[in-house]
Amino acid sequence: MTLVNIYDQRPRGGENRIEQETDWGAIVNKPRVMIASDMNAQSKLWNLRVKKRRNASFWEELVEEHALVIWNLDEGTRVGLGTD
């Protein structure tokens, strides 16, 4: 199994994010790939309770282009002040 762990963070200077420069076709076409991440992205594609879409376009396109399966629980991943 190939496990890809991502922390999506905007680089300084406005360059593209590392994830956007990655050859995803070479990664997702391997057998048994799991992508785990902290994308700082919000989309109804993986969270039906999202009120405002944010930083999601790249990830939504990746999911659709490679027919990826989202395996997500409907529970919060962060608790504290200001989190729903």
Residue, then its C-alpha position, 0 to 999 in steps of 0.5 A: m500500500t502507498l500512503v500519501n500524507i499531505y499538509d496543504q499550506r500556501p508557500r511564501g512568495g505566492e508560488n504554487r503549492i507543492e501538491q499542485e506541482t506533483d505528478w498525481g497520475a503516477i501516484v494514484n495509478k499505483p495499486r492500493v493508494m491512500i491519501a491522508s491530508d490536512m488540506n485546509a479545504q472545504s467542499k460539499l464533496w467530502n463534507l455535506r455540512v460545509k457552508k462556504r467552499r474554500n480552497a477546494s477546486f484543485w482537490e475536487e478536480l483531482v478526485e473527479e479526474h482520477a475517480l478517487v473514492i472519499w472515505n470520510l466520517d461525518e465527525g469533526t476532526r478539530v475541537g475548540l473555540g470557533t469550531d463547529 
